[in-house]
């Protein structure tokens, strides 16, 4: 038996329209979808039309969720897709939502990668660690490599970090040890760190 649209009313949030159906169920659609699909009070809906309405609802919810995600934080295309899948949306709708935002340029892997590269360089993260962190965010290898093409050389990055930490002072053994541990956590190689410390006044090879 076909269902009938008994009532249409604005939702309290989100600007959507609530369709009250004759079986007591509700459907939430955007005003654009209501107009596009020709929905009106008293309209009888076949099974095919109900299926189309439900598909449209899921599509709109997926896109809205995607927009909510990127409004809070920057993400790669792959990470956005993963987050949508974790929310339980159908894979096809997740792909469509990501493609929609990427096509509009709202989600841009190249720009995201460039921003991360600048951030990691400013924080003194090593080239190796920066690349690993960027790949963990779902960025393609070639995009990562392009973003890191002009990344500071390890010696320059370590020197900058050491200069910032020491402020022109010659490090004590304890300071050198702490700085070594800190730089190692950022992904720099031990031998490169020791060389930088020697350049800044310490002769302690065990630093």
JODANOR-V186568 format. One line per field, one symbol per residue. ss: DSSP state (~ for helix, > for strand, _ for the rest). psi: psi as a letter, one per 30 degrees, with the letter a starting at -180 (. if undefined). A space follows every 10 residues. Layout:
ss: ???
psi: ???
This chain:
ss: __>>>>>>>> _____>>>>> >____>>>>> ~~~~~~____ ___>>_~~~~ ~~~~~~~~~~ ~~~~~~~~~~ ~~____~~~~ ~~~~~~____ ~~~~~~~~~~ ~~~_____~~ ~~~~~~~~~~ ~~____~~~~ ~~~~~~____ ~~~~~~~___ ___~~~~~~~ ~~~~~~____ __~~~~~~~~ ~~~~~____~ ~~~~~~~~~_ _______
psi: kklkjekkkk lflfglkkjj lfgflkkjll eeeeeeghkl kfkkkleeee eeeeeeeeee eeeeeeeeef felklleeee eeeeeffglk eeeeeeeeee eeefgekjee eeeeeeeeee eefgkleeee eeeeefggkk eeeeeefgeg kkleeeeeee eeeeefhflk kleeeeeeee eeeeffgkke eeeeeeeefg fkgjfg.
